[in-house]
């Protein structure tokens, strides 16, 4: 919006006067200099206040709820609310608004983001996704989604829990959702990976033995296994460096800038750590990562801009995996 459209006629006259006054400054005395500067400052403050009033609070459309029929924020929504609140002093008020909540796949969600129907979404990063949206490079899960624990039936988990070598792992029939970055990472690593449409639609195939294990992040696998009455591998995990970000529509660069600022504040005052420990900490503890054998896998799809050097952004248990 052009500044001139927000100015009153009197404002325009004042600005014109300031221009004429500043042009004559070299020959004026100090009192006139100070008077002109005060006048200019007063007009600019008035203009900025008028602009802020006209713009109103920042509206953020998102789908971070427990489910599409719920108004309760999930963990990602809580992080969003935290960093918006932490940025309020600098950027002003905000409103979190429920978007067109649908059971979209990740690829469908990115299309909505690119079309401007969503202001932001969240997902694991790769090169393609950082072209589709504006990445806010602070990992919501501190890198822990790159540690994958297999979920499966009692028979398969019992049979596979004791594998010790990469050769044994290569023989396991894994499943992975086709539009998750994990599918490409695990396939590129030479693992046997079956393309899945979604987790929910693949449970019957998992139960019937079409594939043996579905590896999920340690911060998500236990609740999902419980939901479908499945078991999880207890002695090993697959591990690779990755990051899970907010991605903002390219039509909303001001929102991306605000989220980066808010995240930085939440990290500095440790309020993000406190939220993470309260909501995600119990899941990490239950995964018992310290006592698992980790099968390390490369992630050639991790963008070079990933801030791996900032140790404070990653969980201590995975800092070594990220390098």
N, C-alpha and C positions, 0 to 999 in steps of 0.2 A: 504494500500500500504506500502510495506516495505521501511524503510528509506534508506537502502543500494542501492535500485534501483534508488533513486533520487540523489545519490551522484556521483560527478565526481571522477575520479581516484585520483586527487590531494587531494580531501576532505578525501578520505579513508586514504591516507598517513598521512595527518595532524592528523586525529583522532588516528591513530596508534602511532604517535609521542607523542600525548597528553597522551595516556595511559602509554607509557614508562616514560614520564616526571613525571607524577603524582606518579608513583611507586617510584620514587627516591626523592620525595619531602622532606621527613624528614631530609635529609642530605644537602638540598640545602639552599642557602641564600634567603633573602626576594626578591631581584631583580629577581631571577630565578622563584620564586613562582608567582610573579605578571606577569611575561612574559608568563608563562604557562597558567595562568588564562585568560589573554587577548587573547591568541591564541585560547583557547577552546571556548571562547565567540564568537569570530569572525567566527569560523567555524560553530557553532550552529546557529548564525544569518543567515549566508549564506544558511545553509541547510533549515531552516524554510522558508526563502524567496523563495527558489526554490520549496519547497513543495506547498506553497500558490500559486505560479505562475502556477504550474502544475495542481492544483486542479481547478482553475478558480473560478468564482462567484458561490455562492450557488444557485441552481435551485430549485424552489418551484412550483410544479404542483398543481393547485387548480381549483375549480369550483365556485368561489364566484363572480358571475356576475349577472346582473339584470335578464337575461334569457340566454338560451343556445346559442342564436344567437348574443348576445351582447358582446362587449368588455369593457363595463362600469362596474366598480366594484360596488357591493352592499355594505351595511354597514359592513358585515363580511369581505369582501375584503379590505375595508378601514382600519379596525382594523388590519388585517394581514399586510398591507403595513406599517402602523404606527409602529408596534412592530418590524418588520424587519428593518425599518429605525433606530429605537432607539437602535438596537443591532449592527449596522454596524461598529461602532468604535471598538468594541471588536472582532466581528466575520467576518468582511470584507464585500465585495459587494455581491449582490444577484440579482436574476432574477425571477420575478413572471411570470409563464408560464401557459397558459390556458390548463387545462387537457382535458381528453376525455369527454367533456361536454355532458351529457345525462340527460334525465328526469328520474333519478333513484329514487326509494324509498329509505328510510333510510337504510333498511336491505340490499338492493342491493349496496348502497354506501359503507357500512361496508365491504362487500365482496371484493369490488374493493380496499379498503384500506388494507385489510389483504393480498391481492395478490400483493400489491405493485404497482398497477396501478394508485393509487392516493397517493400523499404525505401527505395530510391532508384533513379532512372534519370537519364539525361542527354539534353538536347535543346536546340535553339534555342528561345528564349522568344517568347511572345506573350501577349496578355491572357488568353485562354482557358486556357493552360497554367499561368499563375500563379494561376488559380482552382482548378485540379485538384490541384496539389501545392504544396509549400513551396519557393520558389526560393531557392537559395543564390547570391546575386548576385555571383559572381566568375566571369568568363568563362574557361572552360578553354582557349580558343583565342585569347584576347586580341582578339576581334573579327574575326579573319581569315576566319571562315566566311561573313562578309558580302561577301567578295570572291570572285566566282564566275567560273571559267574554263570555257569550253565544251569539251566532249569529243565527238568524233565520228569518222567515217571519214576516211581520207586525202583522199578527193575533196572532202568537205564542208569539212573544216578548211582545205584549200588554197584553196578558192573563197571562204571567208568570213573568212580571217585578216586581210585588208586593209581591212575596212570602217572607215569614218571618221566616219560621222554617225549620229545617233539614228534618223533616218529609215531608214537601211539596217538598223540593228539591229531596228527594229520589224517588218521583213519576214522576219526569220529565224524559222524554225519551231523553237521550243525544246520540250523535254520537262522535266517536273518531277514528283517523287513527290507524289501528291495530298494526303497528310497531313503533309507538311513545311511549315513556315511559309513557306518560299521560294515555294511555289506561289501563295499568296495575294499575297505581296509583288510577284512578277513579273507576275501577272495584273492587279493593281490599277494597276501602272505602265503598262499598255497593251501589254505584250509578248504575242506569240503563244505560248501555253503549252499543251501537250498534257498531260492528266492521265495519270500513270503509276502503276502499282500498286507497283512497286519498281524499283530499278536493275537487278538481275539479270534480272528478267522482261522488261525493256524493251530489252535489247541487240539482240535480233533485229530489233525494229522500227526501232531506230536504224540498224542495218546495211542494212536494206531501204529506208531513205529515208522512212519514215512521218513522222519529224521529223529535223531536221538536227543539232542540238547538245543535249547535256545539260550545263547549267552546274553545276559542283560547286565547293565551297570550295577555295581554293588549298592548304589543308593536307591534302586528301584526293584531289584529282583525279588527280595523277600515278600513284599506286599503283593506282588503279582503272582508269585508262586502260591501264596496262601489263598488268593482269590480263586485260583483254578485247581486247588487241591493237588499241587505238584510239589516236588522236592527240589533242593538245590545242592550242587556240588559243594563239598565242605573242605576239600584238601588242596584245591588248585584253582587258578583263575588265568584268563588271558589278559594281557596288559599291553596297552599302547598309549602314546601321548595323544591327547585330544583336548578340545575346549568346547564348552557349551555356553553360548552367548545369547543375549537379546539381539535380534536383528530388526532394524528400524526401516520403514519404507523410505526410499530415496526421495519421496515427496515431503518428508518430514525431517530434514537435516537439523532443525532447531531442537527437535526432540532427542535425537542422538547426542547432540552436544550437551543437553541438560542431563541425560542419563549418565554420561561419562563423568561429568562434574559431581553428580550425586553419589555415584559409586565410589569415586575417589574419597569423598568426605566420609562415607560409611566404612571404608577400609581404614582410614586414618583414626577414626574414633572407636573402631572395633565393634560397631553396631552390626555390621554384616557378619563378622565372626560369631557374635552372640546369637543372631538369628540362625545361622548355619548350624552351630553347635546344638541349639535347641531342637531344630526341625530335622536335621540330617545326621547329627552326631550319633543318635542311637542306632541308626541303620548301619553306619560305618563300624561301630563297635561290634554289632551282631555279625558282621561279615568276617571278623577275626582275620584281617588281612595279614597281620604279622606272622601268622602261622601257616600261611598258604604258600605253595610253590607257584611262582609266577612264570608263565610262558610269555616271554617278551616278543612283541610283534612290531615291526616298523609301520609308521603311518606316513606314506609318501604324499598324502593329500592334505597334510597340515600346512596352512599358509605360513610363510616365513615371518609374517608380521605378528604371529602369536607371541605374546610377551612372556616367554619362558624364563627369561633372566630375572623377572620380578618374583622372587621366592615367596613373598607374602601373599601372592595371588593364588597359590596352589597349596593343597593339603600336604603336610610333611610326609605322609605315607607314599605319595606319588611323585614327589619332587625328583627322585632318581629316575623314575620311568619316563619323565618328560624330556630328558636329555638324550 
